Amino acid sequence: MISAPSDAFLDRLKALVGPAGWADDPEILAPWLVEWRDRWSGSTPLMLSPASTEETAAIVRLCAAEGAPLVVQGGNTGLVGGQIPQGEILLSTRRMRAIRDVDPVDDVLVAEAGVTLAEVQAAAEAAGRRFPLSLAS
């Protein structure tokens, strides 16, 4: 069983991402704590949604220093429940949504962790390219 983190530790995490980057209200957390097929549900004392790799790294460093477990969640579309926290801090990439670069000459597209597959495909198409990944799930 995961022990509950202290309020002081949670406050330090909240400070890393600012008011727009965290949630602890059960109604806000609810959609992020259930696997989309309703097979698994979980709990978290805090969801952090960093806006940059720097904020993400600061969260990981602080949690590692404190021995606090993290669960990272992208689109919450996994089919095995690994994205559902069971008491751990939830780190959601949902605010990291930038397409950083599209280079059609070298066929390179750089996207942040929270960008959806549809957004990547649209950015590639706008550059005259295709991103042909399709998920069967």
LINKAZI-V745715 format. One record per run of one state. SS is the DSSP state (2 for helix, 1 for strand, 0 for the rest). FROM is the first residue (numbers start at 1). TO is the last residue. If there is no record, write none. Layout:
SS_FROM_TO + SS_FROM_TO
This chain:
0_1_6 + 2_7_17 + 0_18_18 + 2_19_21 + 1_22_23 + 0_24_25 + 2_26_33 + 1_34_34 + 0_35_40 + 1_41_41 + 0_42_42 + 1_43_43 + 0_44_46 + 1_47_48 + 0_49_52 + 2_53_66 + 0_67_69 + 1_70_73 + 0_74_85 + 1_86_86 + 0_87_88 + 1_89_92 + 0_93_98 + 1_99_103 + 0_104_107 + 1_108_111 + 0_112_116 + 2_117_126 + 0_127_137
